[in-house]
Amino acid sequence: MLTKHSILARLLVVVMVGCAILVVPRPSTAGPAPDTEPYVKYYVVTARHQGQPENLTEIARRFLGSGERSAEIYQLNTGRVQPDGARLTDPVTLRAGWYLVLPWDAVGPGVEYGQLPAARKPSAGPAPTRSPSARPDGSPSPSASPTASRSPADGRPAARCTATTASSSRSEWAQLRMAADSAWTLTRGNGIKVAVVDSGVDAGLQQLSGRVAVGADVTVGNGRGDEDCLGSGTAMAGIIAADDSVEGNPVGLAPDATVVPVRMVRSSGDARPADAATALEVAVSTGASVVALGSRVDLADPAVAASLATVLEHDVVVVAGAPVKPTTLPSPSGGSRRGALVLTGGVGAGGQLAEKYLDGAVEVVAPGIEVATLGVGGGKVVGNTGTEFAVAFVAGEAALIRAAQPDLTAAQVEERIRSTADPVGGQVAEGDPRYGSGMINPAASVAPSVEGRDPAAAEANRGGAGTLIAVLLGLALVFGAGGFLAVRMRRRYAA
């Protein structure tokens, strides 16, 4: 009897040890997470070089052999947060300690190779002093406008034009409905440039400080776009990238993105189709990966449509207002098309449409009626209505997606915007010709579960499932072996 019990005990020990081997997690062989930061050539800006303040033209001449290549350096670095929290927004203004990414063929003393140090969140302090004679490519230019006077305060032209007209009432419903802060745990749009094609942007506003590049003014051929006297472009920029430096004022959807203003609206408020067509191509040439078109861009004009077709050959998300009249748009089946066009409708808090859009033309909707926006001349918050403000919300969402998922193509960004939109009112699941896919949802659009589960979470789930299976198998072995031994012992006792 003692021998039988000893054999049974030994068998149970063997079974339990086998279960323990199955259950105990094995050390991961995957190693540390791969380093996703790229290795680049870069240069650390010094206070002075050969007794003179550093500028992009001189740096390009020194390391690339030609001052004309300063535009390449500008496009590689504009919008990126620097170690002191500021950003490069003017080609002629550099700060000591900034890291400038250089083209691959840069050579010379001072050129380094490696990963850029992480930058902290940009400060809400005043923007660096800018020279009034800078062009987007870093070369000198004449005055931005023949009718502009210089402001002694910041060196930017003080435009003489009619002030913007907008309601003094304000409502926070739009920003509350967007709930962009729910997306900010994943991304705030850092490193993404959003071109605003409209009336320019007032870069002097506190909430836009350091977030507006010089841009361009195509109405005069060689001007800058970082001033605005009509207000619509500034309002759009505020919806996209305004920060929280002014308590109680609305914050943009992507407060760490950089706005590139491209003015195609004259100070009188008039806009020529030729200027709009040029502005589209200039917007892409600045390196912007998202382009927001103001209401004065007429997609039905042949010249604008031709430029739009050219723009969509690049991997860029173009956000425009849904048409209100018959319009021929570039075909999405074109072999050279790499970009995406998102046609947007504006709605109010109750779902009412801002305009009578063509049936079936709207892809998504966003707030466009009585939206709280920034006004020019001090940044007073005003209530505005118009499709261009809905366009700005969608552009801000696109910036968040492009920052969170930089590997997505423009078409995939468009699909995320549409697939994560919320139904409006009694909208049915398959869509509504008035609202398209519905109201945009910024937080849902950047969630990793949009296109399949997050790989890390999926791996963890697989690991958890494997452990559970091992436990169940172990228990089955224990109970099976125990039952088998019990039957054997019962038969022996009966014999």
Sequence and secondary structure as in RCSB ss.txt:
>XXXX:A:sequence
MLTKHSILARLLVVVMVGCAILVVPRPSTAGPAPDTEPYVKYYVVTARHQGQPENLTEIARRFLGSGERSAEIYQ
LNTGRVQPDGARLTDPVTLRAGWYLVLPWDAVGPGVEYGQLPAARKPSAGPAPTRSPSARPDGSPSPSASPTASR
SPADGRPAARCTATTASSSRSEWAQLRMAADSAWTLTRGNGIKVAVVDSGVDAGLQQLSGRVAVGADVTVGNGRG
DEDCLGSGTAMAGIIAADDSVEGNPVGLAPDATVVPVRMVRSSGDARPADAATALEVAVSTGASVVALGSRVDLA
DPAVAASLATVLEHDVVVVAGAPVKPTTLPSPSGGSRRGALVLTGGVGAGGQLAEKYLDGAVEVVAPGIEVATLG
VGGGKVVGNTGTEFAVAFVAGEAALIRAAQPDLTAAQVEERIRSTADPVGGQVAEGDPRYGSGMINPAASVAPSV
EGRDPAAAEANRGGAGTLIAVLLGLALVFGAGGFLAVRMRRRYAA
>XXXX:A:secstr
 HHHHHHHHHHHHHHHHHHHHHHS    SS S    S  EEEEE  S BTTB   HHHHHHHHHS GGGHHHHHH
HHTT B TTS B  STT   TT EEEE TT  STT EEE          S      TTB TTSSB   S TT EE
 TTTSSEE  S     BS    HHHHHH GGGTTTT   TT EEEEEES   TTSGGGTT B   EETTTSSB  
S  SSSHHHHHHHHHH  S STTS   SSTTSEEEEEE B TTS B HHHHHHHHHHHHHTT SEEEE TT  TT
SHHHHHHHHHHTTSS EEEEE  SS      TT TT  SEEEEEEEE TTS BSS   TT  SEEEE SSEEEE 
TTT  EEEE SHHHHHHHHHHHHHHHHHH TTS HHHHHHHHHHT B  TT  TT BTTTBT B  HHHHH TTT
TS  HHHHHHHHHHHHHHHHHHHHHHHHHHHHHHHHHHHHHHHH 
